[in-house]
Amino acid sequence: MSERIAKTRKSTTQTQPSLSPPSPNIPKMPRRSLLKPTLATALTLFAFYAFSTTIISPRIDSSQSFSVPNPDAPQYSDSHPSSAAPKIYVYDLPRKFTYGVIDSYVTARGNSPPSPLKYPGNQHSAEWHLFADLTRPDRPADSPVVRVLDPEQADLFYVPFFSSLSLVVNPVRSTGGTYSDEEMQEELVEWLESQDYWRRNAGRDHVFICQDPNALYRVVDRVKNGVLLVSDFGRLRPDQASLVKDVILPYSHRINSFNGDAGVESRKSLLFFMGNRYRKEGGKIRDTLFQILEKEEEVVIKHGAQSRESRRMATQGMHSSKFCLHPAGDTPSACRLFDAIVSLCVPVIVSDYIELPFEDVIDYRKIAVFVDTATAVQPGYLTSMLRDISTERLMQFQQELKAVKRYFEYEDPNGTVKEIWRQVSMKLPLIKLMINREKRLVQRDLPSPDCSCLCSNQSGTATNI
């Protein structure tokens, strides 16, 4: 037994590696180095990475410079290049809906249509500016929308009916004359409903301008799926129009722009207003404001209707006043707001439900003073509040007004027209969403419009099979 244990210990001693230094008499086994294969592997991986990044990744030119965007440049020029701009098709409407409306307007006033035909100047002339921009042969390359002549290529369809001018050719209240705006509206929609591209998506990809609050009033329920270009929502129901699908336009200013520098020395009046004293609905506040303000010092408040002489007096008054009063008219907005902006006369907006153009790029708190109607009619409040505004703050208002003035200049190449098209182009993703959404909706009867989704302004549609 002891011999077996001794043999086992001897065997174990011979097979276990020795922890003591090797005897100098025993030659060393050569140790295999790990450095060379590791280095070779690393070089191989590096070479593969360099090759793949050269082939797959774009090469950056080290000489290329990246500049900081110019804050004074148009905010839409770089963010929406024309190469990616929506394509818009302009319907070739029968002439009576476009130039024929101008003919009717001129002849209804006992005149002969001029040659070349000229759109009459009025606060709703946006419909002319947009039509002229789309039909000009030298449209700018950086326009937010691209006109196409093939409707199959179009994302949007523009309906160039001069709806606001048609309304004033023969107003609803008129019983005389041979022109009928109501008949024109009906005929327009009948013409549209015969078009394949209207029926294809129930008019959702169509754009209408109806800037006058009563324009298209008779057929608005038949075109409400489209993008409506309006000045406010004062005469429209929530199921007809919304900020989600429609665009708020500025009125065309009716007085000359102020082209001088910001400053208060030449503006002797504190507050100025000139316009109709008596209006309906929300505009009834005007008479109350007249009663409160007409005896205040440094306040110029006058009753006046649209005329060449009134515009001359309004130009002089706005250019020489620090603040310009903007009470609601028959609807929440009025053209005097935009007259004030281009005059660098700080608007004092007294309107509880007003919607304003281009609010995604313009912070109106920097260019206007807002007062609710209940507060504005408190005797002495408005004038005391305005007198407390420092000269420094007034200068800041004017500098901001000067910076954004181009957004309200229809004649400016980087002004109103371009901004309107940018706003329209932003509606395209929603239009496509609604078109695809409607393809899977089932018809449902609801007691009121389904407003659970802001994108929906109707109670339902039939499934397309």
C-alpha positions in Angstrom: 0.0 0.0 0.0 2.8 2.4 0.9 4.6 1.5 -2.2 1.5 2.3 -4.4 1.1 5.7 -2.7 4.8 6.4 -3.3 4.5 5.5 -7.0 1.4 7.8 -7.4 3.2 10.8 -5.8 6.2 10.2 -8.0 4.0 10.1 -11.1 2.2 13.3 -10.1 5.4 15.1 -9.4 6.7 14.3 -12.9 3.6 15.5 -14.8 2.8 18.8 -13.1 4.6 21.8 -14.5 7.4 23.1 -12.3 7.0 26.6 -10.8 10.7 27.0 -10.2 13.1 28.5 -12.8 14.3 25.9 -15.3 17.7 24.4 -14.8 20.4 26.1 -16.8 21.4 22.7 -18.2 18.0 22.2 -19.9 17.5 24.1 -23.2 14.5 26.6 -23.4 11.6 26.0 -25.7 11.1 29.0 -28.0 8.0 31.1 -26.8 5.6 32.0 -29.6 5.0 35.8 -29.8 1.4 37.1 -30.1 2.5 40.6 -31.2 2.9 39.9 -34.9 -0.5 38.2 -35.5 -2.3 40.8 -33.4 -0.6 43.6 -35.4 -1.4 42.0 -38.7 -5.1 41.5 -37.7 -5.3 45.2 -36.7 -3.8 46.4 -40.0 -6.1 44.2 -41.9 -9.2 45.6 -40.1 -8.0 49.1 -40.6 -7.4 48.6 -44.3 -10.9 47.1 -44.7 -12.5 50.1 -42.8 -10.6 52.6 -44.9 -11.7 50.8 -48.1 -15.3 50.6 -47.1 -15.7 54.2 -45.9 -14.0 55.4 -49.1 -16.4 53.4 -51.3 -19.6 53.6 -49.3 -19.5 56.9 -47.6 -19.6 60.2 -49.5 -16.3 62.0 -49.7 -16.2 65.4 -47.9 -14.3 68.1 -49.6 -12.0 69.7 -47.0 -12.1 73.0 -48.9 -15.9 73.2 -48.6 -17.1 75.8 -46.1 -20.4 75.8 -44.1 -21.8 79.2 -43.3 -24.2 80.2 -40.7 -27.7 80.9 -42.2 -28.4 84.6 -42.7 -31.2 85.6 -40.2 -32.4 88.3 -42.6 -32.9 85.8 -45.5 -36.4 84.5 -46.3 -37.1 81.7 -43.9 -38.6 79.5 -46.5 -35.9 79.7 -49.3 -33.5 77.1 -47.9 -36.0 74.9 -46.1 -38.2 74.3 -49.1 -36.1 74.2 -52.3 -38.0 74.2 -55.6 -36.7 70.8 -56.5 -38.8 69.3 -53.7 -41.7 71.8 -54.1 -45.2 70.5 -54.6 -46.4 70.5 -58.2 -49.5 72.6 -58.8 -51.8 72.6 -61.8 -53.9 75.6 -62.7 -57.3 74.8 -64.1 -58.0 76.4 -67.4 -61.4 77.7 -66.3 -63.8 79.2 -68.8 -63.0 82.8 -69.3 -66.1 84.1 -67.5 -64.7 82.9 -64.2 -61.4 84.9 -64.5 -61.0 87.8 -67.0 -64.7 87.7 -67.6 -65.3 88.8 -64.0 -63.1 91.8 -64.6 -65.1 92.7 -67.7 -68.3 92.4 -65.8 -67.0 94.6 -63.0 -66.0 97.4 -65.4 -69.1 97.3 -67.6 -71.4 97.2 -64.5 -69.9 100.7 -63.7 -70.6 102.0 -67.2 -67.1 101.8 -68.5 -65.4 99.9 -71.3 -62.9 97.2 -70.3 -59.4 98.6 -70.7 -56.7 97.0 -72.9 -54.7 95.4 -71.5 -57.2 94.2 -68.9 -56.4 95.5 -65.4 -57.7 94.0 -62.1 -59.4 96.8 -60.1 -57.5 97.8 -57.0 -59.2 96.6 -53.8 -58.2 94.9 -50.5 -59.1 91.5 -51.9 -56.7 91.6 -54.8 -54.7 88.5 -53.5 -56.7 86.5 -56.0 -55.2 88.4 -58.9 -51.7 88.3 -57.5 -51.7 84.5 -57.1 -53.2 84.0 -60.5 -50.7 86.3 -62.1 -47.8 84.6 -60.4 -48.9 81.1 -61.5 -49.4 82.1 -65.1 -46.3 84.3 -65.6 -43.8 82.6 -68.0 -40.8 83.6 -65.9 -41.8 82.2 -62.5 -38.9 82.3 -60.0 -37.0 79.0 -59.6 -37.2 79.2 -55.8 -41.0 79.4 -55.6 -42.4 77.1 -53.0 -44.7 75.5 -55.6 -43.9 74.5 -59.2 -46.5 74.9 -61.9 -47.1 71.9 -64.1 -49.1 71.7 -67.3 -49.9 68.0 -67.0 -52.5 67.4 -64.3 -51.3 63.8 -64.0 -48.1 65.2 -62.4 -49.9 67.5 -60.0 -50.0 67.3 -56.2 -52.4 70.3 -56.0 -55.0 71.9 -58.2 -55.6 75.6 -58.2 -59.0 77.0 -59.0 -58.5 80.6 -60.2 -62.0 81.9 -59.8 -62.1 85.6 -58.9 -64.6 84.9 -56.2 -64.2 88.2 -54.2 -64.4 90.4 -57.3 -67.4 88.4 -58.5 -69.2 89.2 -55.2 -68.8 93.0 -55.6 -69.8 93.0 -59.2 -73.3 92.3 -58.2 -73.6 92.0 -54.4 -76.1 89.7 -52.8 -78.2 92.6 -51.6 -78.6 94.0 -55.1 -81.7 93.2 -57.1 -80.7 94.8 -60.3 -78.2 94.0 -63.1 -77.7 91.0 -65.3 -74.7 89.6 -63.5 -75.3 87.0 -60.7 -72.6 86.0 -58.4 -74.7 83.2 -57.0 -75.2 81.7 -60.5 -71.4 82.0 -61.1 -70.7 80.1 -57.9 -73.1 77.3 -58.9 -71.8 77.1 -62.4 -68.2 76.9 -61.1 -68.9 73.9 -58.8 -70.9 72.2 -61.5 -67.9 72.6 -63.8 -65.6 71.2 -61.2 -67.7 68.3 -60.3 -67.5 67.2 -64.0 -63.7 67.0 -63.8 -62.0 63.7 -63.1 -59.4 65.2 -60.9 -62.0 66.8 -58.6 -63.9 63.5 -58.3 -60.8 61.5 -57.7 -60.2 62.8 -54.2 -63.4 64.7 -53.4 -61.6 68.0 -54.0 -59.2 67.6 -51.1 -56.2 68.5 -53.2 -57.8 71.6 -54.7 -57.0 75.2 -53.6 -59.6 78.0 -53.6 -59.2 81.6 -52.8 -62.3 83.2 -51.1 -60.8 86.2 -49.3 -63.9 88.3 -48.9 -65.9 86.9 -45.9 -68.9 86.3 -48.2 -67.0 84.9 -51.2 -68.3 81.4 -52.3 -70.8 81.6 -49.4 -73.4 79.7 -51.5 -71.3 76.7 -52.4 -68.8 76.6 -49.5 -70.2 73.4 -48.2 -69.5 71.8 -51.6 -65.9 72.9 -51.7 -65.0 72.8 -48.0 -62.8 69.7 -48.4 -60.3 71.8 -50.3 -57.7 74.3 -49.0 -59.4 77.6 -48.6 -57.4 80.8 -48.7 -59.3 83.2 -46.5 -58.7 86.4 -44.4 -60.4 85.0 -41.3 -63.0 82.5 -40.2 -65.6 85.1 -39.2 -68.3 83.8 -41.5 -67.3 80.1 -41.6 -68.3 77.2 -39.4 -65.8 74.9 -37.7 -66.8 72.1 -40.1 -66.1 74.3 -43.1 -62.7 75.8 -42.3 -59.9 75.5 -39.8 -56.3 76.5 -39.2 -55.3 72.8 -39.9 -56.3 72.7 -43.5 -56.7 76.3 -44.6 -54.5 79.4 -45.0 -55.0 82.9 -43.5 -54.1 85.7 -46.0 -53.4 89.3 -45.3 -55.6 91.9 -47.1 -53.8 94.0 -49.7 -52.8 97.2 -48.0 -54.6 100.2 -49.4 -52.2 103.0 -48.4 -48.7 103.7 -49.4 -45.9 102.0 -47.5 -43.7 104.0 -45.2 -40.2 103.7 -46.6 -38.3 105.7 -43.9 -36.4 104.6 -40.9 -37.8 103.7 -37.5 -38.3 106.7 -35.3 -40.8 108.6 -33.2 -39.8 112.2 -33.6 -42.0 112.8 -36.6 -44.9 110.8 -35.2 -46.8 113.5 -33.3 -50.1 111.6 -32.8 -50.4 109.0 -30.1 -53.2 106.9 -31.7 -54.9 107.0 -35.1 -57.9 105.4 -36.7 -59.9 106.2 -39.8 -62.7 104.0 -41.0 -66.4 103.1 -40.8 -67.7 103.9 -37.3 -70.8 101.7 -37.6 -70.3 98.0 -38.3 -72.2 94.8 -37.6 -71.6 92.0 -35.2 -68.1 92.2 -33.6 -67.6 95.6 -35.2 -70.2 97.3 -33.0 -67.3 98.0 -30.6 -66.1 100.7 -33.0 -68.9 103.1 -32.0 -68.1 102.6 -28.3 -64.4 103.3 -29.0 -65.3 106.4 -30.9 -67.3 107.7 -28.0 -64.4 107.1 -25.6 -61.5 108.3 -27.7 -62.7 111.1 -29.9 -62.2 113.7 -27.1 -58.8 112.4 -26.0 -55.7 114.5 -26.6 -53.1 113.2 -29.2 -55.8 110.8 -30.6 -57.0 111.1 -34.2 -60.2 109.1 -34.8 -62.3 109.8 -37.8 -65.2 108.2 -39.6 -64.5 107.6 -43.3 -65.4 105.3 -46.2 -63.1 103.9 -48.9 -62.2 106.7 -51.4 -59.0 108.1 -52.9 -59.2 111.1 -50.6 -59.7 108.9 -47.5 -56.7 106.8 -48.5 -54.6 109.9 -48.8 -55.7 111.2 -45.3 -55.2 107.7 -43.9 -51.7 107.5 -45.3 -50.8 110.8 -43.7 -52.3 109.9 -40.4 -50.7 106.5 -40.1 -47.3 107.7 -41.1 -47.4 110.4 -38.4 -48.8 108.3 -35.5 -47.1 106.0 -33.0 -50.0 103.6 -32.7 -52.9 102.7 -35.0 -56.1 101.3 -33.7 -57.4 98.1 -35.2 -60.9 97.2 -33.9 -62.8 94.4 -35.4 -65.0 95.1 -38.4 -67.9 93.0 -39.6 -65.5 90.1 -39.2 -62.5 89.9 -36.7 -59.9 91.3 -39.2 -59.8 94.3 -41.5 -57.4 95.8 -44.0 -56.3 98.6 -41.7 -54.2 96.2 -39.7 -52.0 95.7 -42.8 -52.1 99.4 -43.6 -50.7 100.0 -40.1 -48.0 97.4 -40.5 -46.6 98.8 -43.7 -46.8 102.3 -42.1 -44.6 101.2 -39.1 -47.5 102.3 -37.0 -47.8 99.9 -34.1 -51.2 98.2 -34.4 -53.4 98.1 -31.3 -55.6 95.1 -31.9 -59.0 95.1 -30.2 -60.5 91.8 -31.4 -61.2 88.7 -29.3 -61.3 86.1 -32.1 -58.9 87.3 -34.7 -56.7 84.9 -36.8 -53.5 86.3 -38.2 -51.5 85.4 -41.3 -48.2 83.5 -41.2 -48.1 83.0 -37.4 -45.5 80.2 -37.8 -42.9 82.8 -38.8 -44.2 86.0 -37.3 -44.5 86.6 -33.5 -47.2 89.3 -33.5 -46.5 90.2 -29.9 -43.3 91.8 -31.2 -45.2 94.1 -33.6 -48.6 94.7 -32.1 -50.4 95.5 -28.8 -53.4 93.2 -28.0 -56.3 94.4 -25.8 -59.4 92.4 -25.2 -62.7 94.2 -25.9 -63.9 94.3 -22.3 -60.8 96.1 -21.2 -60.5 98.4 -24.2 -63.8 100.0 -23.6 -62.9 101.1 -20.1 -62.6 104.9 -20.2 -59.0 106.1 -20.2 -57.5 102.7 -20.3 -56.1 102.6 -23.9 -54.5 106.1 -23.8 -52.9 105.6 -20.4 -51.5 102.2 -21.4 -50.1 103.5 -24.6 -48.5 106.5 -23.0 -46.7 104.2 -20.5 -44.9 102.4 -23.4 -41.3 103.8 -23.5 -39.6 105.3 -26.5 -37.2 102.4 -26.4 -40.0 99.8 -26.5 -41.7 101.8 -29.3 -38.5 101.7 -31.4 -38.3 97.9 -30.9 -41.8 97.6 -32.2 -41.0 99.7 -35.3 -37.8 97.8 -36.0 -39.7 94.5 -35.9 -42.4 95.9 -38.1 -39.8 96.9 -40.6 -38.2 93.4 -40.5 -41.5 91.7 -41.3 -43.1 94.3 -43.6 -42.3 92.3 -46.7 -44.7 89.5 -45.7 -47.5 92.0 -46.3 -46.2 93.4 -49.6 -47.9 91.6 -52.6 -45.5 93.2 -55.0 -42.3 92.1 -53.3 -40.7 89.1 -55.0 -40.0 87.7 -51.5 -43.2 88.9 -50.0 -46.8 87.9 -49.6 -47.3 85.7 -52.7 -44.3 83.6 -52.0 -45.3 83.2 -48.3 -48.8 82.1 -49.3 -47.4 79.4 -51.5 -45.1 78.2 -48.8 -48.1 78.0 -46.4 -50.1 76.0 -49.1 -47.2 73.6 -49.7 -47.1 72.8 -46.0 -50.7 71.4 -46.3 -49.7 68.7 -48.7 -48.8 66.0 -46.1 -52.1 66.5 -44.4 -53.9 66.3 -47.8 -52.3 63.0 -48.5 -53.1 61.7 -45.1 -56.7 62.6 -45.4 -57.0 61.1 -48.9 -55.5 57.8 -47.8 -57.5 57.9 -44.6 -60.8 58.3 -46.4 -60.1 55.2 -48.5 -60.6 52.9 -45.5 -63.3 54.8 -43.6 -66.9 53.4 -43.4 -69.9 55.6 -43.7 -71.3 56.6 -40.4 -74.2 58.8 -39.3 -73.3 61.3 -36.5 -75.4 64.0 -35.0 -72.5 66.4 -35.4 -69.1 66.6 -37.2 -66.4 64.2 -35.9 -63.9 66.6 -34.4 -62.1 64.0 -32.4 -59.3 64.4 -34.9 -58.2 67.8 -36.0 -57.7 66.5 -39.5 -61.4 65.7 -39.9 -64.1 68.3 -40.7 -66.8 65.9 -41.7 -68.9 63.1 -40.3 -67.7 60.4 -42.5 -67.2 59.1 -46.1 -68.2 56.0 -48.0 -65.6 53.3 -48.5 -64.0 53.2 -52.0 -63.9 49.7 -53.3 
